[in-house]
Amino acid sequence: MPDELPEPNRDLPSRRGLRATLRHAGEEISFRVPRRTHVPAAAPEPVVPRAPRTKRQKFAAAAALTSVCGLALVAAVPIAAQTDVTEAAAAQQELFSEFSAADMPDSFTDVEGIASEEITAASYTFNPKVLVNYPFASPVMLTDPFGYRTAPVEQFHDAQDFAASAGTPIQAIADGVVLEAGQTTDGCGFGLKLEHEIDGQTVTSRYCHMIDNSHTIQVGDTLKMGDPAGEVGSTGMSFGAHLHLALRVNDEPVDPMPFLAKYNTTPRDIPDRIPTSVKASSSDKS
């Protein structure tokens, strides 16, 4: 905002009055009354015209733009590919589960043969005097349990996952006949399925995600409790090395952990037998 002009001094004579006074005095004088100096606003800086870009500069700019677009495309492709893989994995996992909503009982304890009367510590030491042994010869950390889950795929998980490292030997939990062996088409990967007669019940045990060709067992073969059944891997619908152990009693899915806890303490009424894997380890120590 421009500075305001100072108020005129009313005590000084005006130009017209001063001339009249001097004219009466007989003198003709020419003079100039000083005026306020006008200071013009600062002039804008001159605009320097931009030099035209050379062909090399244009080419470099185009190359940079192409690189940025390429990086954005490369970053987007894995996301799209991962989405496709996840959707396909989800569809395969739904096929892999042998459990449907129609199969679900009102209470899992209603399924015959899975409830243990007392809580016992898991014993991974092979015991030939009981009906069932654990699938490993040493303690293994448990991950996804039997029941409903939301990840990695939202569905009912009809098994117990054992987070054993890749290559860990797996053993048959009980005497049984082989129903399925080798590669599967439903997400189990390289696996094995046995049928047992335990406590007057028909029981199946399925071992999934083994290392390819980690056993040479054929359908129809007979395995004894503790015999080698394969090695832990990550084949089929798997997000890492682990054993997926699924049990069914009288064709109903059951929680493997209460079942193992109960029958791992139930005595056998047949002669004791030491499996080949235990015999081999004993001879190595001697």
Salt bridges, closest charged atoms under 4 A:
GLU98 OE2 - LYS193 NZ 3.77
GLU98 OE2 - ARG206 NH1 3.24
GLU98 OE1 - ARG248 NH1 3.83
ASP144 OD2 - ARG149 NH1 2.49
ASP161 OD1 - HIS157 NE2 3.35
ASP161 OD2 - HIS242 NE2 3.71
ASP161 OD1 - HIS244 ND1 3.34
ASP175 OD2 - ARG268 NH2 3.45
GLU180 OE2 - ARG206 NE 2.97
ASP186 OD2 - ARG206 NH2 3.11
ASP227 OD1 - ARG273 NH2 3.43
ASP251 OD1 - ARG248 NE 3.36
